[in-house]
Structure formats: C-alpha cells, structure tokens
Amino acid sequence: MVAPANAFSGEAGRYPWYRVAFAGGVDLRHGPSVEAPRTGETLCQNATLAVAEEILGVDGRVYLRLADGRGWAFDDSALFPHDPSVVRGYWQPVSVVPPGANAAAVAAAVANGTAGGGAMTDVAGSMGSMGSMKPTMDYGNQNSQGRGVNPWILN
C-alpha cells in the first residue's frame, strides 16, 4: 500500500506518527498513566497512530494522546529499548516505479490496463500519479520477534 503524496499534508502532516511494535498490542487509556483506566480498545501490532500530544511521565514513559481522541498510548522505549511498545516513524518520499523501469512506459501500461498485474497495477492505478510517500521506520536495534522487516511498507 502506498499513500498519495498529499496524504500527509495539511492537518495529518502536523502530527508525529507511531507504529505499535509490541506483539500483544497496546491498551489505550483514559489518561497519561499506566494506572489510568483502560478505554477498552487495544491497538494491535503494526497499527499506526497519529499523536497530538506527548507527555514525559515520572515513570520514564512518554505518554501519547492520540490525535483522533480515542485515548492515550505510551512509548516505553526508554525502559525497554529492545522491546518497545511503539516505534516512532517518519515519512519519506519514494517512487513507485522500480529502479531501471521506464516511468512513461509503466504509466502508459497502467493507464490502458495492460500492466503486469500485482502490486504495481494496484498501487499506480489507485494513486493516479507517479509521486508517492511510503512510511519508513528507523528500527535501531532489532530483536528476534521479526521487527527487522518493515511492516509499514505493505506492498
């Protein structure tokens, strides 16, 4: 899946984005504390979230107020650097045209429906242009839970 170049402009572009890294997910809370009551919603592993506010707690966690108002999550990477609950991401522009491919030929094939099928047709066909953004993560240290694979790029 590739987001169009304008997907993270305007309101959405103002927020830092995180990805849930913990295999068990993250339970959202009503306030900025692990002791705060749970909202009843759990963000599953690899879910992405926009954060409107970040507060450093006395317990060493950074509490994250979700931009959509669903509640609070937390970043415990200072406490558990090899197994954090969430990982901060950033957006990096990339091309949907494979290296060495002729961009004009790919665009023409997508436009007339003769592209080779698969992800290129789906991605380029739904985008409507050859400019795009893909989320990219800086993982730092990896653990054995498969976090070396970038789950944000869903081709």
N, C-alpha and C positions, 0 to 999 in steps of 0.2 A: 504494500500500500504506500503510495506517495502522495503527500499533500500538495495542493497547488501552491505556487509561490506566494499568493496573498493570504493563505490560511492563517498565518501567524502575524498579520499586520493588524493595526488598529487595537481594539480592546484586548484581544487574545495575546498580542505581541508584548504587552506590558508585564506579563506575569512570568516568573520563573516556572519551569516545568520539571516534574519529578516522575520517576518510574518506580513502582513497587518492586523491590528486589527480593524480599523475604518470601520463601516458598509458601508459608502459611497465610500470606496476605497481611493487611493492616486494618485493624478495627478503628473506625472513626469514632471520635469522642466529641462530647458537647463543649469541652473547654480545653485550654492548653495545659494538660497534665495527664500523666498515665493513670492518675487516680480519678480523673473526671469520668462521669458516667458515659457508657458507650451509646452511640446513636442507634445501633442495631444493624448498621451497614458495614460490611467488610470489603475493602478493595482487594481484589485478587492479584496474585503475582503478575507482573508486567502491565498492570493498569497504569495509565498516565494521569497526572493531575496537575492542574494549574494552581499556583499558590498565591494568594492575595496578601498574606502577612506571615512573617517568620519571627518567632519569639524564642530567645535563648532561655531555657529553663534552668533552675538552680540544680537540677539533676544531670545537666550536661547534654540533654536532648534539645534539638531545635524543633519547636512546635510549629506546625504548618497549617494555617487556616486556608481551607480550600476556597478558591475563587467563586465556585458555584454555590457556596453556602451550605454544603452538606455536612460540614463539621471540621474537626481537627485531626490531622495525622501527625507523625513525628519522624524526625531524622535522627537516628541514634548512631550514626556512623562514627562519632567521636568516641562512643563507648564500645562499639562492636565494629571496628574498621574492616574486618574480614567477613562480616555477615550483617550488613546494614539492612534496616527495614526498607529504606528508599534510597535512590541514587538520583542526584541532580543531573539534568540533561541540558543540552543546548541544541539549537537548530542550525544546520549547515546546508547551504545551497549545493545541490548536485545536479548532474544531468541525467535524464532517463535514457539517453542514447548510450549504448555500450561503447567502450573505447574501440576506436578503429571503424565504427559504423558510420555510414553516410547519413547525417541528420536529415537531409532533404528526402532521401530515399525512404527512410523509416517513416517520416511524417506522411509521405505520399501513400505508403503501404497501409498505414493506419487509417488515413482518410478514406481510401477506397475499399477497406475491409480485407485486404489481401496480406496483411502482416502474418507472420508465422504462428500466431496464436499465443496462448500462455500469457505470462505477466506483461510482456511489452504491449500487447494489444489492449489488455485491461487497463494498464497504467496510463499509457499515452492516450488511449481512446477516452478515458474518463477525465483526463486533465484538460484536454483541449489546447494545450501548448507544450512546448518542449522545455519550458522553465519549471523547476520544481524545488521543493525543500524536502529533505529527509531528516528525521531526528537522529542525532548521533549521541552516543554516550561516551564519557571518559570513565572507564571502569577502574583504572588504577590496579590495585592488587586483585587477583582472581582467586576464587575458592573452587572447591570440587563440585559445586552444585550447578555447573553449567553456565555460569554467568559470563564466560568468555565469549559467548555467542551474543551478538547484539540483537535483543528482542524488539528494538524499536523499528528496525527496518524489516517490514513484513511483506516481502515480495513473494 
